[in-house]
Amino acid sequence: MPGRITLTTDAEALRAAYPWLQVSDGVKPRYNIAPNSPVAVVTNAAPQQLDFMIWGLIPSWNEGVKLRTTLFNVRAESVVSKPTFRNSFKRRRCLVLADGVFEWVKVKGVKLKTPYYLYLKGHPPFAYAGLWDEWTSIDGSEVKSCCIITCEPNEMVRKIHHRMGVILHEEDFDMWLKPGEEDPKLMQSLLLPYPAEEMGYHEVSTFVTNKSNEGEKCILPVV
């Protein structure tokens, strides 16, 4: 987790939530964002500019694109030690913007898993701690990509899944987005579960299970 996220706010709402952020008018609400598709990010190379990158980190040293399907999340506990992520954690950190995340739960006797939608109370946008990189293909084209850092779940998320994405508090954005190389131990101190009392969740329709499906129906509560 996260394996599917939302960003249902438009450009105007994002500017209102983050007045310091430059957001283009082309940003539209999205209700079913899957790995290998573009996600909204703010990088420590341009900490006041909204950008879009492929969700699925391709390290700059990678000789192919096969890793893209597996590196959309990285564990906070190993982000410092794993060579794939170590350099990005020191030098290329980002915020991945969202306002909700889906998770599926296996129910005994039921063929399809039950999807749940998790969010912050009041449904504001929030920022996952992420890493980014830039990979150059053999033909010279450049691909910017990112991944989300995960941690142990809080008490609420634990009812649904054994991991959760690291949601950063806004007062920690400046530290996370500092340009250049930073002390990994200092950065790792920010990778904590978000307070359970500030989050909510509800069951949603299996309509969202198909990643091609879009629209508000993806997040409506099952009644």
Residue pairs with C-beta under 8 A, 6 or more apart in sequence:
1 73
1 101
1 103
1 150
1 157
1 161
1 163
1 164
1 165
2 73
2 98
2 101
2 102
2 103
2 128
2 148
2 150
2 164
2 165
3 34
3 35
3 72
3 73
3 102
3 103
4 32
4 33
4 34
4 101
4 102
4 208
4 211
5 33
5 39
5 96
5 98
5 100
5 101
5 102
6 30
6 31
6 32
6 33
6 98
6 99
6 100
6 101
6 102
6 117
6 218
6 219
7 29
7 30
7 33
7 39
7 40
7 97
7 98
7 99
7 125
8 29
8 30
8 31
8 99
8 100
8 216
8 219
9 17
9 29
9 99
9 125
10 27
10 28
10 29
11 23
11 24
11 25
11 26
11 27
11 28
13 125
14 21
14 23
14 27
14 40
14 50
14 97
14 125
15 21
15 23
17 124
17 125
18 125
20 48
21 42
21 48
21 49
21 50
22 48
22 49
22 50
23 50
24 50
27 40
27 50
30 214
31 208
31 214
31 215
31 216
31 217
31 218
31 219
32 102
32 208
32 211
32 213
32 214
32 218
33 39
33 55
33 98
34 55
34 211
35 55
35 56
35 69
35 72
36 54
36 55
36 56
36 68
36 69
36 72
37 54
37 55
38 52
38 53
38 54
38 55
39 52
39 53
39 54
39 55
39 96
39 97
39 98
39 146
40 50
40 51
40 52
40 96
40 97
41 50
41 51
41 52
41 53
41 94
41 95
41 96
41 97
41 130
41 132
41 146
42 48
42 49
42 50
42 51
42 94
42 95
42 97
42 127
42 177
43 51
43 92
43 93
43 94
43 132
43 177
44 91
44 92
44 93
44 94
44 176
44 177
44 178
44 179
44 180
45 92
45 179
47 174
47 177
47 179
50 97
51 144
53 94
53 132
53 144
53 145
53 146
54 68
54 143
54 144
54 145
54 146
55 72
55 96
55 145
55 146
55 147
55 148
56 67
56 68
56 69
56 70
56 71
56 72
56 145
56 146
56 147
57 67
57 68
57 71
57 72
57 74
57 84
57 85
57 88
57 131
57 132
57 133
57 145
57 146
57 147
58 65
58 67
58 68
58 71
58 133
58 135
58 143
58 145
59 67
59 71
59 84
59 88
59 133
59 135
60 133
60 134
60 135
60 136
62 135
65 135
65 137
65 143
67 84
68 145
71 84
71 147
72 147
72 148
73 147
73 148
73 149
73 150
73 163
73 165
74 82
74 84
74 85
74 131
74 147
74 148
74 149
74 150
75 149
75 150
75 151
75 163
76 149
76 150
76 151
76 166
76 188
76 191
77 151
78 85
79 85
79 86
79 89
79 131
79 149
79 188
79 191
80 86
80 89
80 184
80 185
80 188
85 131
85 147
86 184
88 131
88 132
88 133
89 131
89 184
89 187
90 181
90 182
90 184
90 187
91 180
91 181
91 182
92 131
92 132
92 133
93 129
93 130
93 131
93 132
93 176
93 177
93 182
93 187
94 130
94 131
94 132
94 146
94 177
95 127
95 128
95 129
95 130
95 168
95 173
95 176
95 177
96 127
96 128
96 129
96 130
96 146
96 148
97 125
97 126
97 127
97 128
98 125
98 126
98 127
98 128
99 119
99 120
99 123
99 124
99 125
99 126
100 117
100 118
100 119
100 123
100 219
101 117
101 118
101 119
101 165
102 115
102 116
102 117
102 118
102 204
102 208
102 218
103 115
103 116
103 118
103 160
103 161
104 113
104 114
104 115
104 116
104 209
105 113
105 114
105 115
105 116
105 160
105 161
106 113
106 114
107 113
107 114
112 206
112 209
113 209
114 203
114 206
115 203
115 204
115 205
115 206
115 208
115 209
116 160
116 201
116 202
116 203
116 204
117 201
117 202
117 203
117 204
117 208
117 218
117 219
117 221
118 156
118 157
118 160
118 199
118 200
118 201
119 199
119 200
119 201
120 126
120 167
120 194
120 198
120 199
120 200
121 198
121 199
121 200
126 167
126 168
127 167
127 168
127 170
127 173
128 148
128 149
128 165
128 166
128 167
128 168
129 148
129 149
129 165
129 166
129 167
129 168
129 176
129 190
129 191
130 146
130 147
130 148
130 149
131 146
131 147
131 149
132 144
132 145
132 146
133 144
133 145
133 146
134 142
134 143
134 144
134 145
135 142
135 143
135 145
136 142
136 143
137 143
148 165
148 166
149 165
149 166
149 191
150 163
150 164
150 165
150 166
151 163
151 164
151 165
151 166
151 191
151 192
151 193
152 163
152 164
152 193
153 161
153 162
153 163
153 164
153 193
154 164
154 193
154 194
154 195
154 196
154 199
155 196
156 196
156 199
156 200
156 201
157 164
157 193
157 196
157 199
160 201
164 193
164 194
166 190
166 191
166 192
166 193
166 194
167 194
168 176
168 190
172 190
175 186
175 187
175 190
176 187
176 190
202 221
202 222
203 221
203 222
204 218
204 219
204 220
204 221
204 222
205 217
205 218
205 220
205 222
207 213
207 217
207 218
208 217
208 218
208 219
